[in-house]
Amino acid sequence: MTQPTPATCPHLGLASDRTLARTQPDAAHRCYAQTPPAAPDEAQQIAFCLSAEHPSCPFYVEVEDKAEVKDKVEAGSRSSFRRWLAFVPWLALALLAIVVVFVYGRDLLRPPVALAPLVDPVVASPAAGATSTASPTSAAGAATPTPALGVRSSASARLITSTPEPGGQVLILAPKAGDAGWWTSGEGRGNHLGDSYLYAGYFNGQAFVAAARFELARVPRGAPIREATLRVTGLRGDRFRPEAGGTWQVQLLAADAMKEFARADFQALFNAAAGVTLFPAFYPADLGENRMQELRLDASARAWLAEQVVNGAPAVIARIIGPAAGDTLFAWDSGSGPASGGNGPQLALNLGPAPATPPPLPTQQVIVATLTPTPANVLTAAARVLTATSVAKAGTPTPLTYRIVTPTPVPANLATAQALGFAQGLPAIVVATPTPANEATATYQALYATAVAVTTGTFTPIPTNAVTPIVVIPTPVPENVVTAAAQVLAATAQATEVGTATPLPFNAVIATVTPRPVVVTHTPVPANYATVVSQAAYATAVALIVGTFTPLPPNVVMATPAPLLVYLDQLSPTPRPPATPTPPSTMPRELVGRILFFSDRDGESHLFVLDPASGRLARVTQDWPYRLAQVAEGRSPDGTLSLLVQEDARRIPQVYIRDVRYSGLRQLTTTTGWSYDPAWSPRGNRIAFVSTEPGNDEIYVITPDGKDMRRLTVNTWEWDKHPSWSPDGTQIVFWSNRETGRRQLWVMNADGSNQRLLLDSVYNDWDPVWVK
C-alpha cells in the first residue's frame, strides 16, 4: 500500500535539536537540507516545510531507503509498546512530566530571536548545459517564497537566478572589502569606505550618498548579458522617517567617472556623471531593515554594462542618492565591517556564451608631443609670438581629436623612479648598502638588523635582478642668453650628425640642486639715448614672449650698499597699516544687468560675473558686490517689505514676509517640505523660491498674498536651486545639477518655459544673482 506523503519535511528541525520540529512556523526552525543549515522564513515554512508540498521545494533532497527506515521505526514502535505495558504505573507520571516540560520548557529552550547574519556572497558558475530547478508555486496559490533576509542561508537560497543557456554562466559580483561605503556633505574631504553601512538621505543639514564598486575582471569580454539584477539589503533605519517622504535613486557610473574611487570626496562622487539610472526608485514604503530590494537592468542598461566590459573597463560603480531634505536617513548593508549582516550589494549577471575570440580593445590614438625648443635669443622668441598672434587673428586651430601626450619626464626622486619601475614590471631599484667604514659601524648595523628581525621579522630579501639608481646631475642654467644660444646650436649640430641622445634608463634620478642666492643690482640710469632705445626694445621683446617680467625669486639678494652714516633726524617713523576700506553701499554700474555666481574653475571657490548678452566672464576680486546683490534679492521693489526664512510651528523652514517699517511678520508658504532661497520679482507681483515638497529641490513662484503657487521645474532626483529674477522680471536664472551631475547655470522664462543651459562649463557654477 502506498504511504501518503508526510505533512512535514523530514529535513526540518530545531536549531537545538535537528530531530524535533514544531507544527507551527517558528524562528527556531532550521532546514538541514542545506549546508550550513538555513533558517527558512514563515512563508517558506507554510508553503513547503510544514506542508505536503515539501518535495517540490528547491532545496529538498530525497531521503534514501525510506521503506527500510519506515519498517525499522514500526518495529521499534511495537517493541517499545510491549515494554511500556510492563510499566503502566509509571506511565501517568511520565505523561505529566512531559506536559510540564513542554509547557514551561518550550520558551526556556527557545533560541534567541535575533537572527544570524547571512553568509558572504559566493559566485555560482554552472557548467555549460547545466540546469537548475525553477522555484515552485504553492498549490494553494501562494506566491513563490523568498528566502529570509537577515538570517544565515546559502547563496543558492538567497539568489535564485534564471538557468543560463548552454555555454553561458551566472556570475554574482560583490564589492571587495573597502570598495563600499558612504560620503557626507558635512566633511570636506575623506569618505567612509569599509564601513558596515551604506547611508543615503539627508540628516541634520547634511546630505549622504552611498556607493559600491564592482570589479568586472571576471566577466568574459563579448559575452552577451541576458539578465542583470542589482540587489541591496536594508541594515539600519533608526534615523529613517517614512513620513518625511522622498525617494532614493540607484545609478551606475563608469569607472572613468571616478578614477580615484578610494580618494574621492563627497563632491567628486556627487558630481560624477551617471551612465545609467535604474528604475524604479525606492519610496519609503519600500525600505526596511533586513529587506532586500532588487533592481533589474532593462535592455538599454544591459547594453551600457556590456559596452563597459567590451571596452575593458575595470569596474562599475553603483551610487545611491536619497532625498535632499526632510531629515530622513536610511542605510543598506555594505557586506563588510563589524555591524554587517553579510548582505552586501550584489550584481547578478546571467551571461550567454562568450565568443571564442574576445573583441579587440578600442585603440586610442595619441600624438607624442615634445617640448618646443627654447629660442636662440629674445628676438627669435618675439618673432614667434608675432607669428602666433597673426595666426590667431585668422582663427584658432581646430582641436585635434587625438589625445596628446608628452614623453615621460625623468623622475625627480628615488621613490618616483621605484614606483614607475614597479608599475612597468621592471627590475627593482634598490639603494646599495655601503660597506661599513669601521668595526663599530658594522656592529651597530648587525644589532639593528637583529632588532628588526625580533620585532617585525627579517628584512625582505633584495631581488636578484635589482639595480641601483643612477643619479644624473642637471645641466647648469646658462649664465646669459649668449651661452644658452651656444648650447642650442651645439645640441642641434650633434643631433644632425649623430642623432638624438640616448634616452636615460628607467633607474635614472635627477639630483636636486641647492639654489644659490641670486644677487640683483639696481638698474643703472641709461648713459645715453641709444641705451634707452636698446633697453626699451629688450623690454618690448620680453613682454611679447611671456608678458611682464617674472617676479624676483625668494632667494634674491639686493646688492644695495649700506650707507656709512644714518642720522636719526632723517629716519621716518614706522608707517601704520592703512585702515580697511568700508565697502560701498551702492552697486557699481558696470555690474548692473550681469550675473554674479560662484565657481571652482580656479581650483577653489571664487566669485565670477557673467555678461548674459556677450557671454564674457570676469573674476570679481572682492565679495562685497555679491553680498549687496543678495540682500536686494529679498526686498520688495518699494523697499517696505523683506523676505526671510525661519521654521514654522512644525519646525519646517518656511518663507516669511517682514514689514520693514512696523516689524510685522507674516508666513507666506505652508508647504510640507522645506521652502527657502526666496527672491522678489522686480515687478513686485511674484516671489520665486525653492521647495522640497515633491521630494527633491524644485523652483516655485507665489504671489505676495500667498496665493496662486505654481511649480516651474520638474525633475526626478535632480536639484534646481537659488532662483534670481532678471532686471525686467521676464526671466529667472538658477543653478541645477541636471544632465551633467555638476552644478551649472540655467535660465528660464518667468512662467517656467524655455528652460535652457546658460553657461556650458566643465566646472561647478552655483548660487547666481542677477544684479538689478
Secondary structure, 3 states (H helix, E strand, C coil): CCCCCCCCCCCEEECCCCCCCCCCCCCCEEECCCCCCECCCHHHHHHHHCCCCHHHCCCCCCCCCHHHHHHHHHHHHHHHHHHHHCCHHHHHHHHHHHHHHHHHHHHHCCCCCCCCCCCCCCCCCCCCCCCCCCCCCCCCCCCCCCCCCCCCCCHHHHCCCCCCCCCCEEEEECCCCCCEEEEECCCCCCCCCCCCEEEEEEECCEEEEEEEEEECCCCCCCCCEEEEEEEEEEEECCCCCHHHCCCEEEEEEEHHHHCCHHHCCHHHHHHCCCCEEEEEEECHHHCCCCCEEEEECCHHHHHHHHHHHHCCCCEEEEEEECCCCCCEEEEEECCCCCCCCCCCCEEEEEECCCCCCCCCCCCCCEEECCCCCCCCCHHHHHHHHHHHHHHHHCCCCCCCCCEEECCCCCCCCHHHHHHHHHHCCCCCECCCCCCCCCHHHHHHHHHHHHHHHHHHCCCCCCCCCCECCEEECCCCCCCCHHHHHHHHHHHHHHHHHHCCCCCCCCCEEECCCCCCCEEECCCCCCCCHHHHHHHHHHHHHHHHHHCCCCCCCCCEEECCCCCCCCCHHHCCCCCCCCCCCCCCCCCCHHHCCCEEEEECCCCCCEEEEECCCCCCEEECCCCHHHHHHHHHHCECCCCCEEEEEEECCCCCEEEEEEECCCCCEEECCCCCCCEEEEEECCCCCCEEEEECCCCCCEEEEECCCCCCCEECCCCCCCCEEEEEECCCCCEEEEEECCCCCCCEEEEEECCCCCCEEEECCCCCEEEEEECC
